[in-house]
């Protein structure tokens, strides 16, 4: 069995594994996945690293300063929200 930390959202849903996602707001429009991972590095592990960071875009396709990150445990969610 593969390590569950490296499964995509689709694979996690297919296997009925818990999925924990939190929303980030107020990010710089130039922010990238690596910067989000680096910011949280000492706090929590984002599932799949940069692939676990999902930026939202405006209808014109530009970043809107928001993102969602995938976390492994409820405890990670609590730590990330502090």
Backbone bond lengths (Angstrom), bond angles and torsions (degrees), N, CA, C in turn:
res aa  C-N    CA-C-N  psi(-1)  N-CA   C-N-CA  omega(-1)  CA-C   N-CA-C  phi
1 X - - - 1.449 - - 1.516 109.67 -
2 X 1.325 117.21 134.15 1.455 121.03 -177.92 1.524 110.41 -76.41
3 X 1.306 115.00 161.42 1.453 121.29 179.56 1.534 108.58 -67.15
4 X 1.321 117.63 121.74 1.458 122.68 -175.66 1.522 112.98 -64.38
5 X 1.335 118.39 -19.81 1.463 120.85 -179.86 1.518 112.31 -66.03
6 X 1.326 117.96 -19.35 1.454 120.95 -174.37 1.523 113.19 -107.49
7 X 1.320 117.56 18.30 1.459 121.55 178.48 1.526 110.16 -86.89
8 X 1.314 116.41 147.44 1.462 120.43 175.94 1.522 109.39 -73.69
9 X 1.321 116.12 167.76 1.468 120.62 177.73 1.523 109.54 -57.00
10 X 1.326 116.94 -44.62 1.459 121.31 -179.06 1.522 111.06 -59.94
11 X 1.330 117.02 -45.27 1.463 120.68 179.61 1.530 111.08 -64.47
12 X 1.337 116.42 -39.09 1.469 119.68 178.66 1.516 110.47 -64.00
13 X 1.333 117.26 -41.90 1.458 120.49 179.34 1.524 111.32 -67.08
14 X 1.346 116.50 -41.24 1.467 120.11 179.11 1.522 111.49 -61.56
15 X 1.314 116.75 -37.05 1.472 121.38 -179.95 1.529 112.24 -87.17
16 X 1.320 116.14 1.23 1.467 122.91 -179.65 1.530 111.93 58.53
17 X 1.328 115.13 39.13 1.462 120.53 176.53 1.527 108.56 -88.46
18 X 1.324 117.22 149.90 1.461 119.13 179.61 1.528 110.73 -61.87
19 X 1.311 114.96 144.29 1.456 121.70 179.71 1.521 107.40 -126.22
20 X 1.313 116.53 121.65 1.460 121.26 -179.33 1.521 108.08 -117.83
21 X 1.302 115.97 121.94 1.464 121.91 -176.73 1.521 108.13 -133.16
22 X 1.333 116.22 136.31 1.459 119.34 173.08 1.518 108.81 -122.90
23 X 1.313 114.38 153.93 1.468 121.96 -177.85 1.516 109.25 -98.91
24 X 1.319 115.93 134.64 1.457 122.35 175.38 1.522 107.64 -109.22
25 X 1.318 116.78 137.91 1.457 121.04 178.56 1.518 109.88 -129.58
26 X 1.326 116.61 158.47 1.460 121.06 176.62 1.513 114.20 79.44
27 X 1.321 116.94 20.16 1.473 120.25 178.44 1.522 109.78 -75.12
28 X 1.327 117.44 148.97 1.462 119.16 172.66 1.533 109.18 -61.72
29 X 1.300 116.97 144.71 1.466 120.28 -179.42 1.531 111.82 -61.45
30 X 1.313 116.74 -23.82 1.473 120.90 -178.84 1.531 112.70 -88.82
31 X 1.318 117.87 -0.17 1.463 122.59 -176.62 1.533 111.12 -62.04
32 X 1.329 115.65 142.20 1.469 120.09 178.16 1.534 109.49 -122.26
33 X 1.325 115.77 169.42 1.455 121.38 -177.93 1.515 113.09 -57.97
34 X 1.318 116.86 -39.15 1.469 120.92 -179.23 1.528 110.93 -62.02
35 X 1.323 117.18 -37.09 1.463 120.35 179.63 1.530 111.31 -68.95
36 X 1.313 117.34 -37.63 1.465 120.73 177.58 1.528 109.55 -66.09
37 X 1.326 116.97 -45.72 1.467 121.21 178.86 1.527 109.80 -60.20
38 X 1.329 117.00 -43.62 1.461 120.99 179.85 1.535 111.11 -63.78
39 X 1.328 117.16 -41.03 1.467 121.10 179.76 1.522 111.10 -59.79
40 X 1.328 117.21 -41.89 1.464 121.57 -177.01 1.528 113.20 -90.52
41 X 1.326 119.03 -0.45 1.468 122.90 -172.18 1.525 114.07 -53.38
42 X 1.316 118.22 -40.90 1.465 121.00 -177.87 1.530 112.72 -87.30
43 X 1.335 115.93 -2.17 1.464 120.12 -175.42 1.523 111.23 -107.99
44 X 1.325 117.14 -55.29 1.468 123.06 -176.95 1.524 109.72 -145.24
45 X 1.325 116.09 163.25 1.459 121.70 172.08 1.521 107.97 -99.17
46 X 1.326 115.96 122.69 1.456 120.41 175.58 1.522 107.56 -79.43
47 X 1.327 116.71 129.97 1.464 121.55 -178.82 1.524 108.97 -57.79
48 X 1.317 117.54 128.25 1.475 124.70 179.86 1.518 113.94 65.09
49 X 1.320 118.15 19.81 1.462 120.95 177.19 1.517 112.18 57.41
50 X 1.322 117.12 -130.39 1.465 121.36 -178.12 1.525 112.70 -59.98
51 X 1.328 117.34 -29.55 1.464 120.31 178.82 1.525 111.54 -69.54
52 X 1.324 117.74 -14.37 1.452 122.22 177.69 1.515 113.31 -92.48
53 X 1.334 116.11 7.33 1.466 122.10 177.12 1.524 107.12 -109.23
54 X 1.333 116.64 124.54 1.464 121.45 -175.65 1.522 109.40 -124.44
55 X 1.328 116.27 109.96 1.459 121.62 -179.56 1.520 110.46 -85.16
56 X 1.316 115.96 144.01 1.461 120.22 174.82 1.526 108.20 -98.40
57 X 1.315 115.29 152.19 1.457 121.83 -175.13 1.521 110.76 -124.62
58 X 1.323 115.29 157.90 1.457 120.03 172.85 1.521 108.24 -74.52
59 X 1.325 116.87 171.76 1.461 118.76 178.87 1.524 112.01 -65.94
60 X 1.339 117.11 -15.83 1.463 121.15 175.23 1.528 111.90 -85.64
61 X 1.331 116.97 -3.88 1.460 121.44 177.76 1.516 114.90 89.62
62 X 1.329 117.61 12.93 1.463 121.63 178.85 1.530 110.33 -99.80
63 X 1.340 117.46 150.52 1.471 119.84 177.80 1.526 110.76 -58.32
64 X 1.338 116.48 143.79 1.463 120.11 179.25 1.530 112.86 -111.70
65 X 1.328 117.75 9.63 1.462 120.68 177.81 1.515 114.65 86.32
66 X 1.338 117.22 12.12 1.457 120.89 178.55 1.527 109.89 -125.01
67 X 1.328 114.67 154.00 1.467 120.49 176.51 1.519 108.32 -154.21
68 X 1.308 115.36 163.92 1.464 122.85 174.33 1.519 106.86 -122.32
69 X 1.336 116.14 139.52 1.462 119.36 176.64 1.522 109.37 -122.37
70 X 1.320 114.96 144.80 1.458 122.39 178.67 1.525 109.00 -93.41
71 X 1.336 116.08 131.57 1.458 121.46 178.94 1.517 110.20 -123.40
72 X 1.326 115.83 157.08 1.463 121.68 -173.26 1.528 113.72 -82.43
73 X 1.323 117.66 -42.48 1.466 119.67 -172.04 1.531 111.91 -130.12
74 X 1.319 115.41 164.58 1.463 120.46 174.62 1.526 110.25 -62.34
75 X 1.317 116.25 -35.37 1.468 120.12 178.20 1.530 110.85 -63.59
76 X 1.340 117.51 -38.49 1.463 121.13 176.48 1.531 110.93 -61.72
77 X 1.332 115.89 -39.30 1.466 120.28 178.57 1.529 109.13 -61.61
78 X 1.320 116.36 -46.66 1.469 120.10 179.68 1.520 111.53 -60.74
79 X 1.344 116.67 -45.76 1.470 120.20 -179.93 1.515 111.50 -63.85
80 X 1.322 118.98 -39.27 1.456 122.50 -178.28 1.525 111.62 -68.45
81 X 1.329 116.82 -27.35 1.453 120.47 -177.15 1.534 112.84 -85.81
82 X 1.323 117.85 -6.22 1.479 120.55 -178.89 1.500 111.31 -79.27
